[in-house]
Amino acid sequence: MQEIKFIGKYVKDHWLQYLLGIAALFAVDLVNTYIPQFTGNITDGLTDGTLDMAGVMSLVWKILMMGGLIALGRFGWRFFLFGAARSIERDMRNDMFRHLEGLSMRYYNSHKTGDLMAHFTNDLMSVRMLVGMTVITTFDASVMLILVLFKMITYVNAQLTLIAVIPLILIIFGDYFYGKAMHKRFLAKQEAFSDLTDQVQEAVSGIRVIKAFVQERKELYAFAKTNLKNKDKNMAVVRLRAIFMPVLDLIIGASLLITLLLGGYLAINGTITVGQFIAFNSYIGMLVWPMMAVGECITSISQGMASARRIFRIFCEKPEIVDGENVKDVETLRGEVELKNLTFAYPDADKTNVLKNISVHVPAGSSLAIMGRTGSGKTTLANLMLRLYDCEDGAILLDGMPIREIPLQVLRQNIAYVPQDNFLFSDTIENNIAFGVEGLPFSEIEQAAKDACIHDNIMDFPDGYQTVVGERGATISGGQKQRSSIARALLKDAPILILDDALSAVDTDTEEKILQNLKENRKGKTTILIAHRISTLQQAEQILVLEEGRPAELGSHEELLALGGIYAGVYRKQQLEKQLEKEGGDVQ
């Protein structure tokens, strides 16, 4: 199975810990099997008078020494084997996070956050149990079973041993069916937990919308339904164990009954000694753990393999956006952008083109503004320049090079991007602004905030730049989030800056100041502005108007006004709205 090879790769990395832990576990099991024998020897010696007090004390001291060795060995196998399992869990979690970071946007469009979180929690915990406690239990039970049976045959009686273990063989037949059923039920349980986690994550992230639309009762009902499903799937696992474990106890009880009846008979007629009878009962008691462990092992293996399969599916996902074979050895870009007959449709959509035959040339150091109605493909264009998606038709050239021939890391390091949905981490404002760079002095962070017109707002906060914003920046306003994101992009000082509707939440005066700062600070660098407001776009050297994904108009502000088309119509409408606002009119 591929899952076994997948887990085996991690186990191999910690082979020394496993070797030392298994050696300590074997030593503990071996020493344990001698204690019933010594107890039997003491009983027989006292019964037939061949053992004096000195002999008894000698055997007692041996038992105490064995107890000390067992304690030391148990510490050893716990330290090494549990330590290895924790290390594997850490390594696997790091590798999974690294792999997820490399996956393309298409993967995240079709996989829920809650499901991914379940992989990082419950699934990894089950795999840790598989490579930790399950390994211990399986090895311990197997070794103990072999050693105890050997002692029962050699020290007590082979015939009694054979008859006593016959009921225990029945467990093997039940194990097969129990394992298959447990694997299936546990997989369903993990899927239900993923659904539950995803629903909680969505509800918490969207709590403002839920409250605004008074949907608390509806969400509670939906959560209760998902929670009930999760409980039912867990109970299915519990029911299976509840059936199997009593049956296991019944079989073990039958073995103990045979031991008492047949062993007692053999002790009475002298076939075995009283000491051997006592030792045999102790050995049967020691066999209870391996037999009980069978059920636990099957449960843990079934659960662990089910979780390993879910995690393995993530590692089987391959990133679609990767460096090709023809990447060039380039480290920086000048900022020249050219689109040639660019046509694009999202891979998972209905193949409807979002962008159609777009061609535009933006010289390095110049500016391009993009305007269009909602859904006209403006943000898609930005995503393609960042290679979040690859286009099959047409070409994107940067500095005359096809975008696929530029190393991904170089491409994205040379582009600063302010997305439409501004994202701030639950961290200080300083760290949020400095997210894309390292090692810059605070003075540059502060200057970037001033250029983005957010510095004064930050200084009004009690902790200034050390103010911690809430999740996704929930504790500050939309305009403050936008300006913090702009400051982050300005601090990066990349050859190409893309602002995707990044000024929609600021007032016109602040917008004018930010645009003036951009004009002064980005001389010689390429700036691409995506917006709806003419006031944001009109200073750009070229303005591209998109209509249903097609290039409808292209030119400067004055040229497009003279054209009298879509751009001129939007300009007149916005001028009228501005005039009505000044006059105190009611803008519809």
Secondary structure, DSSP 4 states (H G I P E B T S, - for coil): -HHHHHHHHHHHHTHHHHHHHHHHHHHHHHHHTHHHHHHHHHHHHHHHT---HHHHHHHHHHHHHHHHHHHHHHHHHIIIIIHHHHHHHHHHHHHHHHHHHHS-HHHHHHS-HHHHHHIIIIIHHHHHHHHTHHHHHHHHHHHHHHHHHHHIIIII-HHHHHHHHHHHHHHHHHHHHHHHHHHHHHHHHHHHHHHHHHHHHHHHHTHHHHHHTT-HHHHHHHHHHHHHHHHHHHHHHHHHHHHHHHHHHHHHHHHHHHIIIIIHHHHHTTSS-HHHHHHHHHHHHHHHHHHHHHHHHHHHHHHHHHHHHHHHHHHH---SS---TT----------EEEEEEEE--TTTTS--SEEEEEEEE-TT-EEEEEE-TTSSHHHHHHHHTTSS--SEEEEEETTEEGGGS-HHHHHHTEEEE-SS----SSBHHHHHTTT--S--HHHHHHHHHHTT-HHHHHHSTTGGGPBP-GGGTTS-HHHHHHHHHHHHHHHT-SEEEEESTTTTS-HHHHHHHHHHHHHHTTTSEEEEE-S-HHHHTTSSEEEEEETTEEEEEE-HHHHHHHTSHHHHHHHHHHHHHHHHHTT----
